[in-house]
């Protein structure tokens, strides 16, 4: 059974930083593509960053240079380091992995940036 558990969200002032974590069970992150998505109220869920099996990464234009996705294979955990946060980063952040058996999502972690 695949389970993804996000943590690390919270309230932060504009310009601050947070690090989100996504811990997995029932799946090995290192052999799959893992993505961080976010959804703000009234908006569609959008891709923020992905890390591929190779370790390569890509980012949404809106977070390039500010966010960094990384993976700790020993802990089977993917991180999202978020720096220089602004109010537009306020959203619920979700971890995602797509397998042959379907798409799996965590419960989400709320990030609120105060200006």
Secondary structure, DSSP 4 states (H G I P E B T S, - for coil): --EEEEE--EEEETT--EEEEEEEESS-GGGS-EEEEEE-TTS--EEEEEE-TTS-EEE-TTTTTTEEEEEETTTTEEEEEE-S--GGG-EEEEEEEEETTEEEE---EEEEEE-
